[in-house]
Amino acid sequence: MRYRLRVAPDHVAERLPACITLLAREGDWWHVEIANHVEPATAWRQLLDAGIRIDEIHREGGGLEALYLAVTEAKEVS
C-alpha cells in the first residue's frame, strides 16, 4: 500500500522502520510504501515510536477507488 505522508521537515528517512520503504521525497512530503503484511496503523505507530512526527496521511491510488474510476472512465469513453 502506498501513502503520501507530510512529516516535519527536519526528519530523516534513515529512521524508517523496516516495513516502510521511502519511494520519493518532495519537501516535507514523503511517498512511502508499507509492506503488505503490515497494517497501516502499525506502521504509523512505528514511525511515531521512531520520533517521526506525521502531520498528514493520504492514501495513493490502488484499491476499490482506482478500480471504480477505471471502470467508470472506460464506460464514459464508449
Rosetta blueprint (number, residue, H / E / L):
1 M L
2 R E
3 Y E
4 R E
5 L E
6 R E
7 V E
8 A L
9 P L
10 D L
11 H L
12 V L
13 A H
14 E H
15 R H
16 L L
17 P L
18 A L
19 C L
20 I E
21 T E
22 L E
23 L E
24 A E
25 R E
26 E E
27 G L
28 D L
29 W E
30 W E
31 H E
32 V E
33 E E
34 I E
35 A L
36 N L
37 H L
38 V L
39 E L
40 P H
41 A H
42 T H
43 A H
44 W H
45 R H
46 Q H
47 L H
48 L H
49 D H
50 A L
51 G L
52 I L
53 R L
54 I E
55 D E
56 E E
57 I E
58 H E
59 R E
60 E L
61 G L
62 G L
63 G H
64 L H
65 E H
66 A H
67 L H
68 Y H
69 L H
70 A H
71 V H
72 T H
73 E H
74 A H
75 K H
76 E H
77 V H
78 S L
